[in-house]
C-alpha cells in the first residue's frame, strides 16, 4: 500500500510540489542573480526553493536585519498578465490576515526589473507532509487540527476561502515544547465578501483549481464553494494524520473521482490492524462528508465539537451526527472484541 503517488500531477493550477514557505524543490527557473541584491529594502541571501510559478528566497531588511522570506515570480512569467495579477492579489488577500496560525505577509515591494516581490514572515519549520510519515498520536492530531481550525476560523471571518489547504501548505514549528502549525499560501484563495467578490474572476468560472488529493467534491465539480470546502480538505488531512494513508488509493485524479462517488472507507479497511480513536475518526468523517450540508457548519463549530470530544465524549456523539451508536461503531475503526474462552 503506497502512501501517496509522486507529486508530478498533484496540482492543477498552482505550483506542483510545495514545501517550506509554500514553495519547494527545484521546479521552475529561479533567478540566481537575485542572491546578493537589495530588493525593496531587503538583502536577498539565499534561494530556499522554487516551484512552477515562483521562487522563495531568504533575506533580511537592510536597516533592521529582520529575517524574512521573499516570494518572487519567475522572470519568464512577467508577460503573463493574469499570473502577475494573481500574484499581486495573493499579497493583498494574505495581508488581510493576522493570526498566530497563519503565515503572515509583511508587504509587497518591487525589484529593479519591475517584478513584484511578496515579503513574508520567515517561518522556521517543516511542512506537515514531512511529519506525516506514519500515523500520529491522537493528542498530536487533535492539537494540529485545533490550530488549523483556528487559523481557518480567522480566514473565513475575513471572507476568505483558501481552496488549496493541504499538508504542503501547512508549516509546523516547534514552540515551547509543542507543535505550532501555520497555514501558508493563499495564492488561489477566493473572497466571499462585499465589493472584492470581483477578485474571484481571476479564476475562470467552472475551472478546477487546487490539489485533487485534498479537494472537496463541490470544488472538483466546479460548483460554487464556501468555507466548508476548506473543512473538507482539513478532514482529508486529519484522516491522513490518523492513519498514515489517504482515504483512497490511486493516482490523484483517480482519488478525486473516488471521492465524488463514495464516502471514505473506514481506516480499519485502509490500514488493517491499526487501532485508532473512534471519536477522532468520526470527527474527520464529518469534516469530509460528501454532502456539504452534513459537514460542520463552520471552523468554530468543529472546534467546539473537538473540545467536547475531550471533555464529554458521550455528549460529543450527537454533535458528530451519531444517533445510532451501535451502527456508528461498526463504521469507524474499533479493535475486534476479545475472543471468549
Sine and cosine of phi, psi and omega as CSV:
sin_phi,cos_phi,sin_psi,cos_psi,sin_omega,cos_omega
0.00,0.00,0.90,-0.44,0.01,-1.00
-1.00,0.09,0.56,-0.83,-0.05,-1.00
-0.96,0.27,-0.64,0.77,0.04,-1.00
-0.24,-0.97,0.35,-0.94,-0.01,-1.00
-0.99,0.14,0.26,-0.97,0.09,-1.00
-0.82,0.57,0.47,-0.89,-0.18,-0.98
-0.99,0.14,0.10,0.99,-0.16,-0.99
-0.82,0.57,-0.63,0.78,-0.05,-1.00
-0.86,-0.51,0.53,0.85,-0.03,-1.00
-0.95,0.31,-0.55,0.84,-0.04,-1.00
-0.96,-0.30,0.38,-0.93,0.03,-1.00
-0.96,-0.27,-0.85,0.53,-0.06,-1.00
-0.97,-0.24,-0.52,0.86,-0.10,-0.99
-1.00,-0.01,0.02,-1.00,-0.01,-1.00
-0.81,0.58,0.62,-0.78,0.10,-0.99
-0.96,0.30,-0.37,-0.93,-0.08,-1.00
-0.27,0.96,0.96,-0.27,0.05,-1.00
-0.91,-0.42,0.67,-0.74,0.04,-1.00
-0.73,-0.69,-0.86,-0.51,-0.10,-0.99
-0.85,0.53,0.74,-0.68,0.03,-1.00
0.88,0.48,0.37,0.93,0.08,-1.00
1.00,-0.02,-0.23,0.97,0.02,-1.00
-0.64,-0.77,0.70,-0.71,-0.02,-1.00
-0.52,-0.85,-0.09,-1.00,0.01,-1.00
0.95,0.33,-0.39,-0.92,-0.03,-1.00
-0.73,-0.68,0.35,0.94,0.04,-1.00
-0.93,0.36,0.35,-0.94,0.01,-1.00
0.99,0.16,-0.03,-1.00,-0.07,-1.00
-0.87,-0.49,1.00,0.06,0.03,-1.00
-0.92,0.40,0.44,-0.90,-0.04,-1.00
-0.98,-0.19,0.99,-0.15,-0.04,-1.00
-0.90,0.43,-0.33,0.94,-0.03,-1.00
-0.93,0.36,-0.28,0.96,0.02,-1.00
-0.94,0.35,-0.50,0.87,0.00,-1.00
-0.88,0.48,0.79,-0.61,-0.03,-1.00
1.00,-0.07,-0.21,0.98,0.01,-1.00
-1.00,0.03,0.33,-0.94,0.12,-0.99
-0.98,-0.21,0.86,-0.51,-0.04,-1.00
-0.87,-0.50,0.93,-0.38,0.04,-1.00
0.84,0.54,0.53,0.85,0.01,-1.00
1.00,-0.03,0.12,0.99,-0.02,-1.00
-0.85,-0.53,0.73,-0.69,0.06,-1.00
-1.00,0.08,0.84,-0.54,-0.01,-1.00
-0.99,0.13,0.86,-0.51,-0.13,-0.99
-0.99,-0.15,-0.74,0.67,-0.06,-1.00
-0.34,-0.94,0.41,-0.91,0.06,-1.00
-0.99,0.16,0.80,-0.60,0.04,-1.00
-1.00,-0.06,-0.54,0.84,-0.02,-1.00
0.05,-1.00,0.29,-0.96,-0.05,-1.00
-0.65,-0.76,0.66,-0.75,0.05,-1.00
-0.87,-0.50,-0.20,-0.98,-0.08,-1.00
-0.92,0.38,-0.50,0.87,-0.09,-1.00
-0.95,-0.30,-0.46,0.89,-0.07,-1.00
-0.37,-0.93,0.02,-1.00,0.01,-1.00
-0.77,-0.63,0.41,-0.91,0.02,-1.00
-0.85,-0.53,0.75,-0.66,-0.01,-1.00
-0.88,-0.48,0.45,-0.89,0.20,-0.98
-1.00,0.00,0.66,-0.75,0.00,-1.00
-0.51,-0.86,-0.06,-1.00,0.04,-1.00
-0.49,-0.87,0.52,-0.86,0.02,-1.00
-0.94,0.35,0.73,-0.69,-0.12,-0.99
-0.93,0.36,-0.34,0.94,0.00,-1.00
-0.99,-0.14,-0.70,0.71,-0.09,-1.00
-0.99,-0.12,-0.22,0.97,-0.06,-1.00
0.91,0.42,0.24,0.97,0.04,-1.00
-0.90,0.43,0.79,-0.61,0.01,-1.00
-0.98,0.19,0.73,-0.68,-0.04,-1.00
-0.68,-0.73,0.15,-0.99,0.18,-0.98
-0.93,-0.36,0.66,-0.76,-0.05,-1.00
-0.88,-0.47,0.90,-0.43,-0.02,-1.00
-0.98,-0.18,0.84,-0.54,-0.14,-0.99
-0.76,-0.65,0.67,-0.75,0.11,-0.99
-0.94,0.35,0.52,-0.86,0.09,-1.00
-0.92,0.40,0.60,-0.80,-0.06,-1.00
-0.82,0.57,-0.58,0.81,-0.08,-1.00
-0.95,0.33,-0.10,1.00,0.00,-1.00
-0.98,-0.20,0.03,1.00,-0.08,-1.00
-0.91,0.43,-0.42,0.91,0.01,-1.00
-1.00,0.07,-0.10,0.99,0.02,-1.00
-1.00,0.05,0.99,-0.10,-0.11,-0.99
-0.83,0.56,-0.70,0.72,-0.05,-1.00
-0.92,0.40,-0.58,0.82,0.01,-1.00
-0.93,0.37,-0.69,0.73,0.01,-1.00
-0.89,0.45,-0.68,0.73,-0.02,-1.00
-0.92,0.39,-0.62,0.79,0.04,-1.00
-0.90,0.43,-0.59,0.81,0.01,-1.00
-0.91,0.42,-0.72,0.69,0.04,-1.00
-0.89,0.45,-0.61,0.80,-0.01,-1.00
-0.91,0.42,-0.60,0.80,0.04,-1.00
-0.84,0.54,-0.67,0.75,0.00,-1.00
-0.91,0.41,-0.68,0.74,-0.01,-1.00
-0.90,0.43,-0.67,0.74,-0.03,-1.00
-0.92,0.40,-0.78,0.63,-0.06,-1.00
-0.92,0.39,-0.48,0.88,0.00,-1.00
-0.92,0.39,-0.30,0.95,0.04,-1.00
-0.95,0.30,-0.28,0.96,-0.15,-0.99
-0.98,-0.19,0.60,-0.80,0.09,-1.00
-0.49,-0.87,0.99,-0.12,-0.11,-0.99
-0.47,-0.88,0.57,-0.82,-0.02,-1.00
-0.86,0.51,-0.38,0.92,-0.04,-1.00
-0.94,-0.33,0.43,0.90,0.11,-0.99
-0.71,-0.71,0.75,-0.66,0.06,-1.00
-0.92,0.38,0.82,-0.57,-0.15,-0.99
-1.00,-0.02,0.49,-0.87,0.13,-0.99
-0.99,-0.14,0.76,-0.65,-0.01,-1.00
-1.00,0.05,-0.78,0.62,0.02,-1.00
-0.22,-0.98,0.13,-0.99,0.07,-1.00
-0.90,-0.44,0.84,-0.54,-0.02,-1.00
-0.82,-0.57,0.08,-1.00,0.02,-1.00
-0.82,-0.57,0.64,-0.77,0.09,-1.00
-0.98,0.18,0.15,-0.99,-0.02,-1.00
-0.87,0.48,-0.51,0.86,-0.01,-1.00
-1.00,0.09,0.11,0.99,0.05,-1.00
1.00,-0.08,-0.12,0.99,-0.01,-1.00
-0.93,0.37,0.66,-0.75,0.09,-1.00
-0.99,0.17,0.60,-0.80,-0.01,-1.00
-0.78,-0.63,0.82,-0.57,0.07,-1.00
-1.00,0.00,0.85,-0.53,0.03,-1.00
-1.00,-0.07,0.87,-0.49,-0.10,-1.00
-0.90,-0.44,0.40,-0.91,0.18,-0.98
-0.87,0.50,0.65,-0.76,0.05,-1.00
-1.00,0.05,0.86,-0.51,-0.06,-1.00
-0.95,-0.32,0.87,-0.50,0.08,-1.00
-1.00,0.08,0.98,-0.21,-0.02,-1.00
-0.12,-0.99,-0.13,-0.99,0.04,-1.00
-0.75,-0.67,0.42,-0.91,-0.01,-1.00
-0.91,0.41,0.52,-0.85,0.03,-1.00
-0.84,0.54,-0.53,0.85,0.00,-1.00
-0.87,0.49,-0.48,0.88,0.01,-1.00
-0.98,0.21,-0.33,0.94,-0.02,-1.00
-1.00,0.04,-0.52,0.85,-0.09,-1.00
-0.99,0.11,0.82,0.58,0.03,-1.00
-1.00,0.03,-0.14,0.99,0.04,-1.00
-0.34,-0.94,0.24,-0.97,0.03,-1.00
-0.83,0.56,0.70,-0.71,-0.01,-1.00
-1.00,-0.05,0.47,-0.89,0.06,-1.00
-0.86,0.50,0.57,-0.82,-0.04,-1.00
-0.81,0.59,-0.64,0.77,-0.04,-1.00
-0.92,0.39,-0.52,0.85,0.04,-1.00
-0.96,0.27,-0.63,0.78,0.06,-1.00
-0.88,0.48,-0.71,0.71,-0.02,-1.00
-0.89,0.46,-0.67,0.74,0.01,-1.00
-0.89,0.46,-0.77,0.64,-0.02,-1.00
-0.90,0.44,-0.69,0.73,0.00,-1.00
-0.89,0.46,-0.67,0.75,-0.01,-1.00
-0.91,0.41,-0.63,0.78,0.02,-1.00
-0.91,0.41,-0.68,0.74,0.01,-1.00
-0.92,0.40,-0.58,0.81,0.05,-1.00
-0.91,0.42,-0.61,0.79,0.05,-1.00
-0.91,0.42,-0.65,0.76,0.06,-1.00
-0.90,0.44,-0.68,0.73,0.02,-1.00
-0.91,0.41,-0.62,0.78,0.03,-1.00
-0.85,0.53,-0.68,0.73,0.02,-1.00
-0.91,0.41,-0.72,0.69,-0.01,-1.00
-0.89,0.47,-0.71,0.71,-0.02,-1.00
-0.91,0.41,-0.59,0.80,0.05,-1.00
-0.91,0.42,-0.41,0.91,0.05,-1.00
-1.00,0.04,0.08,1.00,0.03,-1.00
1.00,0.09,0.28,0.96,-0.08,-1.00
-0.94,-0.35,0.64,-0.77,0.14,-0.99
-0.88,-0.47,0.84,-0.54,-0.12,-0.99
-0.90,0.44,-0.75,0.66,0.02,-1.00
0.96,0.28,-0.15,0.99,0.02,-1.00
-0.63,-0.77,0.67,0.74,0.03,-1.00
-0.96,0.28,0.81,-0.59,-0.04,-1.00
-0.29,-0.96,0.22,-0.97,-0.05,-1.00
-0.86,0.51,-0.54,0.84,0.01,-1.00
-0.95,0.32,-0.28,0.96,0.02,-1.00
-0.97,-0.25,0.37,0.93,0.11,-0.99
-0.79,-0.61,0.84,-0.53,0.06,-1.00
-0.98,-0.22,0.69,-0.72,-0.05,-1.00
-0.88,-0.47,0.88,-0.48,0.08,-1.00
-0.99,-0.17,0.24,-0.97,0.10,-0.99
-0.95,-0.32,0.94,-0.33,-0.05,-1.00
-0.80,-0.60,0.78,-0.63,0.08,-1.00
0.77,0.64,0.64,0.77,0.09,-1.00
0.99,0.17,0.27,0.96,0.05,-1.00
-0.44,-0.90,0.19,-0.98,-0.01,-1.00
-0.92,0.39,0.55,-0.83,0.12,-0.99
-0.69,-0.73,0.96,-0.30,-0.09,-1.00
-1.00,-0.07,0.59,-0.81,0.04,-1.00
-0.69,-0.73,0.74,-0.68,0.04,-1.00
-0.99,0.12,0.73,-0.69,0.02,-1.00
-0.79,-0.61,0.13,-0.99,0.09,-1.00
0.89,0.46,1.00,0.07,0.08,-1.00
-0.99,-0.16,0.55,0.83,-0.10,-1.00
-0.89,0.45,-0.49,0.87,0.02,-1.00
-0.87,-0.50,0.38,0.93,0.06,-1.00
-0.89,0.45,0.45,-0.89,0.08,-1.00
-0.89,-0.46,0.42,-0.91,-0.03,-1.00
-0.97,-0.24,0.80,-0.60,0.03,-1.00
-0.91,-0.41,0.79,0.61,-0.12,-0.99
-0.45,-0.89,0.78,-0.62,0.19,-0.98
0.72,0.70,-0.61,-0.79,-0.11,-0.99
-0.93,0.36,-0.34,0.94,-0.05,-1.00
-0.98,0.20,0.01,1.00,0.07,-1.00
-0.81,0.58,-0.49,0.87,-0.03,-1.00
-0.89,0.46,-0.37,0.93,0.01,-1.00
-0.87,0.50,-0.46,0.89,-0.04,-1.00
-0.90,0.44,-0.39,0.92,-0.07,-1.00
-0.93,0.37,-0.15,0.99,0.08,-1.00
-0.90,0.45,-0.36,0.93,0.11,-0.99
-0.94,-0.35,0.79,-0.62,-0.07,-1.00
-0.87,0.50,0.63,-0.78,0.04,-1.00
-0.87,0.49,0.73,-0.69,0.02,-1.00
0.99,0.10,-0.06,1.00,0.01,-1.00
-0.99,0.12,0.71,-0.70,0.00,-1.00
-0.99,0.14,0.86,-0.51,0.05,-1.00
-0.80,-0.61,0.48,-0.88,-0.01,-1.00
0.86,-0.50,-0.31,-0.95,-0.04,-1.00
-0.90,-0.44,0.89,-0.45,-0.10,-0.99
-0.80,0.61,-0.59,0.81,-0.07,-1.00
-0.89,0.45,-0.42,0.91,-0.09,-1.00
-0.84,-0.55,0.24,0.97,-0.13,-0.99
-1.00,0.06,0.66,-0.75,0.03,-1.00
-0.95,0.32,0.44,-0.90,0.01,-1.00
-0.84,0.54,-0.68,0.74,-0.03,-1.00
-0.92,0.39,-0.55,0.84,0.05,-1.00
-0.93,0.36,-0.64,0.77,0.01,-1.00
-0.90,0.43,-0.53,0.85,0.01,-1.00
-0.99,0.12,-0.02,1.00,0.00,-1.00
0.96,0.27,0.38,0.92,-0.02,-1.00
-1.00,0.04,0.14,-0.99,0.09,-1.00
-0.88,0.48,0.71,-0.70,0.03,-1.00
-0.82,-0.57,0.36,-0.93,0.10,-1.00
-0.70,-0.71,-0.31,-0.95,-0.10,-0.99
-0.86,0.50,-0.36,0.93,-0.03,-1.00
-0.95,0.33,-0.28,0.96,0.11,-0.99
-0.91,0.41,-0.62,0.79,0.05,-1.00
-0.92,0.40,-0.58,0.82,0.02,-1.00
-0.90,0.43,-0.62,0.79,0.05,-1.00
-0.88,0.48,-0.74,0.68,0.00,-1.00
-0.86,0.52,-0.66,0.75,0.04,-1.00
-0.89,0.45,-0.61,0.80,0.03,-1.00
-0.86,0.50,-0.67,0.74,0.05,-1.00
-0.89,0.47,-0.66,0.75,0.01,-1.00
-0.90,0.44,-0.65,0.76,0.02,-1.00
-0.91,0.41,-0.67,0.74,0.07,-1.00
-0.83,0.56,-0.70,0.72,-0.03,-1.00
-0.94,0.35,-0.60,0.80,0.04,-1.00
-0.91,0.41,-0.62,0.78,-0.02,-1.00
-0.94,0.35,-0.69,0.73,-0.21,-0.98
-0.97,-0.24,-0.40,0.92,-0.10,-0.99
1.00,0.10,0.00,1.00,0.02,-1.00
-0.71,-0.71,0.31,-0.95,0.12,-0.99
-0.98,0.20,0.33,-0.95,-0.02,-1.00
-0.87,0.50,-0.57,0.82,-0.04,-1.00
-0.82,-0.58,0.44,-0.90,0.04,-1.00
-0.99,-0.14,0.31,-0.95,0.07,-1.00
0.87,-0.49,-0.10,-1.00,0.07,-1.00
-0.97,0.24,0.33,-0.95,-0.11,-0.99
-0.76,0.65,-0.73,0.68,-0.04,-1.00
-0.95,0.33,-0.48,0.87,0.09,-1.00
-0.92,0.39,-0.65,0.76,0.04,-1.00
-0.90,0.44,-0.66,0.75,0.02,-1.00
-0.89,0.46,-0.69,0.73,0.02,-1.00
-0.88,0.47,-0.64,0.77,0.01,-1.00
-0.90,0.43,-0.64,0.77,-0.03,-1.00
-0.92,0.38,-0.38,0.92,0.04,-1.00
-0.98,0.22,-0.42,0.91,-0.15,-0.99
-0.98,-0.21,-0.47,0.88,-0.09,-1.00
-0.53,-0.85,0.35,-0.94,0.04,-1.00
-0.95,0.31,0.40,-0.92,0.02,-1.00
-0.89,0.46,0.63,-0.77,0.03,-1.00
-0.94,0.35,0.38,-0.93,0.10,-1.00
-0.86,0.50,0.57,-0.82,-0.01,-1.00
-0.87,0.49,-0.51,0.86,0.04,-1.00
-0.87,0.49,-0.46,0.89,0.05,-1.00
-0.98,0.19,-0.60,0.80,-0.03,-1.00
-0.98,0.21,-0.59,0.81,-0.03,-1.00
-0.74,-0.68,0.99,0.17,-0.02,-1.00
-0.83,0.56,0.71,-0.70,0.04,-1.00
1.00,-0.04,-0.23,0.97,0.02,-1.00
-0.98,0.18,0.80,-0.60,0.04,-1.00
-1.00,-0.10,0.83,-0.56,-0.02,-1.00
-0.84,-0.54,0.28,-0.96,0.06,-1.00
-0.96,0.27,0.90,-0.44,-0.09,-1.00
-0.84,0.55,-0.70,0.72,-0.02,-1.00
-0.90,0.44,-0.58,0.81,0.00,-1.00
-0.93,0.37,-0.59,0.81,0.07,-1.00
-0.93,0.37,-0.65,0.76,0.08,-1.00
-0.87,0.49,-0.62,0.79,0.00,-1.00
-0.88,0.48,-0.74,0.67,-0.04,-1.00
-0.94,0.34,-0.52,0.85,0.03,-1.00
-0.92,0.38,-0.56,0.83,0.05,-1.00
-0.95,0.32,-0.61,0.79,0.07,-1.00
-0.85,0.52,-0.64,0.77,-0.11,-0.99
-0.95,-0.30,0.53,0.85,0.11,-0.99
-0.87,0.49,0.70,-0.71,-0.01,-1.00
-0.89,0.45,-0.63,0.77,0.07,-1.00
-0.99,0.14,0.93,-0.36,-0.11,-0.99
-0.88,0.47,-0.39,0.92,0.02,-1.00
-0.95,0.32,-0.23,0.97,0.01,-1.00
-0.99,-0.14,-0.04,1.00,0.07,-1.00
-0.98,0.18,0.09,-1.00,0.16,-0.99
-0.87,0.49,0.54,-0.84,-0.05,-1.00
-0.96,0.29,-0.38,0.92,-0.05,-1.00
-0.29,-0.96,0.19,-0.98,0.08,-1.00
-0.90,0.44,-0.60,0.80,0.04,-1.00
-0.90,0.44,-0.67,0.74,0.05,-1.00
-0.85,0.53,-0.73,0.69,0.01,-1.00
-0.89,0.46,-0.65,0.76,0.03,-1.00
-0.88,0.47,-0.68,0.74,0.00,-1.00
-0.89,0.45,-0.65,0.76,0.01,-1.00
-0.93,0.36,-0.62,0.78,0.03,-1.00
-0.87,0.49,-0.65,0.76,0.05,-1.00
-0.91,0.41,-0.66,0.75,0.00,-1.00
-0.89,0.45,-0.58,0.81,0.04,-1.00
-0.87,0.50,-0.52,0.85,-0.01,-1.00
-0.99,0.14,-0.60,0.80,-0.11,-0.99
-1.00,-0.06,-0.54,0.84,-0.04,-1.00
-0.52,-0.86,0.98,0.21,-0.08,-1.00
-0.81,0.58,-0.62,0.78,-0.03,-1.00
-0.91,0.41,-0.65,0.76,0.02,-1.00
-0.93,0.36,-0.37,0.93,-0.02,-1.00
-0.96,0.28,-0.40,0.92,-0.08,-1.00
-0.85,0.53,-0.77,0.64,0.06,-1.00
-0.87,0.49,-0.58,0.82,0.02,-1.00
-0.91,0.41,-0.41,0.91,0.06,-1.00
-1.00,-0.01,0.12,0.99,0.05,-1.00
1.00,0.08,0.28,0.96,-0.06,-1.00
-0.99,-0.12,0.92,-0.40,0.09,-1.00
-0.96,-0.28,-0.59,0.81,0.04,-1.00
-0.97,-0.26,0.99,-0.11,-0.12,-0.99
-0.88,0.47,-0.68,0.73,-0.02,-1.00
-0.87,0.49,-0.66,0.75,0.02,-1.00
-0.92,0.40,-0.65,0.76,-0.01,-1.00
-0.89,0.47,-0.64,0.77,-0.03,-1.00
-0.94,0.33,-0.33,0.95,0.09,-1.00
-0.98,0.19,-0.40,0.92,-0.04,-1.00
-0.99,0.16,-0.71,0.70,-0.05,-1.00
-0.99,0.12,0.09,-1.00,-0.11,-0.99
-1.00,0.05,0.92,-0.40,0.09,-1.00
-0.83,-0.56,0.52,-0.85,0.07,-1.00
-0.92,0.38,0.49,-0.87,0.03,-1.00
-0.90,0.44,0.53,-0.85,0.01,-1.00
-0.91,0.42,0.44,-0.90,0.00,-1.00
-0.89,0.45,0.57,-0.82,0.01,-1.00
-0.96,0.27,0.77,-0.64,0.00,-1.00
-0.97,0.26,0.63,-0.77,0.02,-1.00
-0.94,-0.34,0.00,0.00,0.00,0.00
